[in-house]
Structure formats: structure tokens, C-alpha cells
Amino acid sequence: MKQLHKILNEITTLTTDIETNYPELYRSLDENPMTLPVSQHPHMDKEVMQEYLESLKQMLHHYLDEHKTQTK
């Protein structure tokens, strides 16, 4: 349970950072397939939340890489 709590805290921190510092990216989170449950009652466990956290990190990393390329 502690591990899941830690993952949820990381998701919250990262999402808040994206919302504050990258609002244009934050708006696209609603469009991210990882945020849309496939079933009406999705099973949310530690593994699913870890995958979601990793997808957020990847999105931010990709966005930052893209942004660097555009500013050069």
C-alpha cells in the first residue's frame, strides 16, 4: 500500500508541475489514451498507476525535447 501511495504522490506532483509550467501540455492530458479507461470499471492497481506515471514522464520528456528543437 505504501508503494501505491508513493506512486500516487508522484503522479500528483508531476501533474501539478505540468499544469503550472506547461499548460499547453496539461490541456492535452485529457486526450492521452492512458487517461481514458477502456472499460466502465477499470481495475486500478499499483502496476496500472506506475504505467500511467511512466507515460506522464515520457510525455513531458518528449514535449521538452520537441520544445528544445523548436527554439533552436
C-alpha positions in Angstrom: 0.0 0.0 0.0 2.9 2.4 0.7 4.2 1.8 -2.7 0.9 2.8 -4.3 0.7 5.8 -2.1 4.2 6.9 -3.2 3.2 6.4 -6.9 0.0 8.5 -6.4 2.1 11.2 -4.8 4.5 11.2 -7.7 1.6 11.4 -10.2 0.1 14.4 -8.3 3.4 16.2 -8.1 4.2 15.6 -11.8 0.7 16.6 -12.9 0.9 19.8 -10.8 4.2 20.6 -12.3 2.9 20.1 -15.8 -0.2 22.2 -15.1 1.9 25.0 -13.6 4.8 25.1 -16.0 3.5 23.6 -19.2 -0.2 24.5 -19.5 -0.3 23.7 -23.2 0.8 20.1 -22.4 -1.6 19.9 -19.5 -4.5 20.6 -21.8 -3.5 17.6 -23.9 -3.6 15.2 -20.9 -7.3 14.8 -21.5 -6.5 13.4 -24.9 -3.9 11.0 -23.7 -5.2 7.4 -24.2 -3.6 6.4 -20.9 -6.0 8.7 -19.1 -9.1 7.2 -20.7 -10.3 4.0 -19.2 -11.1 1.2 -21.6 -13.8 -0.3 -19.5 -16.5 1.2 -17.4 -15.0 -0.1 -14.2 -11.2 -0.2 -14.8 -9.0 -2.0 -12.3 -6.6 0.5 -10.8 -3.7 -1.2 -9.1 -0.1 -0.4 -8.4 1.1 -1.6 -11.8 -1.5 0.4 -13.7 -0.7 3.5 -11.8 3.1 3.0 -12.3 2.5 2.7 -16.1 0.4 5.9 -16.0 3.2 7.7 -14.1 5.7 6.5 -16.7 3.5 7.7 -19.5 3.3 11.1 -17.9 7.1 11.3 -17.6 7.5 10.2 -21.2 5.0 12.8 -22.4 6.9 15.6 -20.6 10.3 14.4 -21.8 9.0 14.2 -25.4 7.5 17.7 -25.0 10.7 19.2 -23.6 12.8 17.6 -26.4 10.4 18.9 -29.0 10.3 22.3 -27.5 14.2 22.5 -27.4 14.2 21.6 -31.1 11.7 24.3 -32.0 13.6 27.1 -30.1 16.9 26.5 -31.8 
